[in-house]
Amino acid sequence: MDTTLEDPLIGHVLDGRYRVDERIAVGGMATVYRAVDTRLERELAVKVMHPSLADDADFTERFIREAKSVARLDHQNIVGVLDQGRDGDYVYLAMEYVAGCTLRDLLRERGALSPRAVLDIVEPLLAGLAAAHRAGLVHRDIKPENVLIGGNGRVKVADFGLARGVDHQTSADTGTLLGTISYLAPERIEHGTADQRADVYACGVLLYELLTGAKPHTGDSPAQVLFAHVHRDVPPPSQAVPGLAPALDTLVARAAARTPQDRPGDAAGLLALVRAIRDELTDEELDLQPPAATQVPAGESAGGTTDADKTAAVPATADPDERTSVVPRPAGVRSTAPDGPDRDAVNHTARIELLPPLSHNGDDDDRAAAPPVRRKLPRRAVLAMVAAVLAVLGIGAGIWYINSGQFLHTPGVYGVPQAEAEQTLREAGLKVAVDEAYHETVEPGHVISTDPARGDRVRKNATVTLTVSQGPPVAVVPNLRGIPLADAKEQLTRAGLTPGTETREFSTEVPRGSVISTDPAPGTEKRPDAAVALVVSRGAEIEVPEVIGTAEGTAMQQLTEAGFEVEVAPERVFSEEESGTVAEQSPTPGESAGEGDVITLTISKGQEMIEVPDVRGESESEARRILEDAGFEVNVNRLFFTGTVFNQSIYGGDTAPRGSTITIWVR
């Protein structure tokens, strides 16, 4: 079967929002694509359940549960889920996009890692997993394929599709369990139950694999691997790596103990143990190179990643040997994963049916011991068997043809310089075409993507199109000096930029309301939608004349002739100025304003007249209080030091301007 046929989702916009651009991973239950959120214009990953499973309520519920589970988590070492929805037959999750590689990719390239690199990866992995455990979630499928290493070296835990709460019954409800056989904890195989310690066990197996380059339990069939998990301890990694520190043997033994009670209680407990053991190791012990390790390229980061590791959008498309496959039934266990060779099953997430234990009553024993009865098959059954054999032979011939050298997998060249990528593809027997596109993060001249995508099976001599980065898209700041503000904003928008803050300055050269300058300066290259600050002219600087006390009409004429616009406040106010004259002006006299600026005038209603209280016969202090409360100033003439008021300058009941002075006489 030619897998180069166009994926129907490529170019499709899910829910009218997520434009699918490239397929980057294919699994047994879902396919992961690189996509763009057209509303927020950001790159993300979209995980789409296979349409054939969309009508399966269990799979759909598990898919939605993944979105809800991870949406509760906010941690730098967990791949975030941003949205979930359904578009026709497509059930999908919108997730954070991580450019880099999987831990499985790193193992394939390196074989095994030094203890320092192993701990650099495991510590952030456990930090993310600990956040999930604190939230009451069990991942249930920790393995190298689900650990991502970004281009910046950050480690993230991915694929919470099998996650459940610690109090949620697993296989006991359904007679099945889901997981990857190489990393299944013994209690999951025996009882179908799991808590955080099942994830700790998987991390212990992962530690062994990173240190040695091999899995601790292998066999000719999945059943043998399952049997080994239950009945055999994980061997000390020092058996495969001479000179490995004994503390690392202890670490693996604790994490991968067959009895759950012997393991750390959760990822946080294992993380504390990892850090304590790391502090005990010397530099020589940390930098020990295992026999299975390939030569480490120069410039390895603390996390064990190099530029060579950043050549794929993560998660990478699995090789044929890593896809979900049938798990043959061991004693009491039956797999219901999709068809595939037994040797593949130990590496992949699979559904495994737990069979009820055989009855041990006498009748069952008799039936087990009874010899089989030979029956003659009907002619129709014989023909059906012959047809089935021929079909199997045809399928085998097809598989032979596909694997006979007519096809190969598209090499991963993400982030590689164009010339190197072209050489890699041509050496693989492929032709090359080149397109260019802007990209926010991939540096110019390096590969953004390939079509067909990395890992896709293509015919020899097929053409692979490289999309090469031109760097981030840029917008050039136009020269806006002397352009009216509204026109200047329109020009910025057409140039792909955003009008930013506006400040006003006086200018004798640029007309009022036009742009004096921009920040950044004209000709500067900026990213699209970047803000550009504008300095706008206020016109020539003019000193504001004083018109307070001037009649309204006269004041307006004087200000207009000086080059200002004039507005009159709708409400008049009491003031010491005569009624009808200017009581207040804004800006105030002597301030600087630009030609055409607005001067606001407030007109006087004259002085406010209020009734004077009669304070004769009151004590001096009481009279003073009454008059001041009424709004007057008080002057006192005393005939004696103390006494009562016998006279006042304005008699009680008469009116006087608010704030005027009332004189009182005291004797």
Secondary structure, DSSP 8 states (H G I E B T S, - for coil): --TTS--TTTT-EETTTEEEEEEEEE-SSEEEEEEEETTTTEEEEEEEE-GGGTT-HHHHHHHHHHHHHHHT---TTB--EEEEEEETTEEEEEE--EEEEEHHHHHHHHSS--HHHHHHHHHHHHHHHHHHHHTTEE----SGGGEEEETTS-EEE---TT-EETTS--HHHHSEEEEEGGG--HHHHHH----HHHHHHHHHHHHHHHHHSS-S---SSHHHHHHHHHHS----GGGTSTT--HHHHHHHHHHT-SSGGGS-SSHHHHHHHHHHHHHH--HHHHT---TT-----TT--TTS--GGGGSEEES----GGGS-------TTEEE---S--HHHHTTSEEEEEE------SHHHHHHHHS--------HHHHHHHHHHHHHHHHHHHHHHHIIIIIEEE----TT-BHHHHHHHHHHTT-EEEEEEE--SSS-TTBEEEEES-TT-EEETT-EEEEEEE--S--EE----TT-BHHHHHHHHHHTT-EEEEEEEE--SSS-TTBEEEEES-TT-EE-TT-EEEEEEE--SEEE----TTSBHHHHHHHHHHTT-EEEE-SS-B--SS-TTBEEEEES-TT-EEETT-EEEEEEB----EEE----TTSBHHHHHHHHHHHT-EEEEEESSSS-BEEEESS-TT-EEETT-EEEEEE-
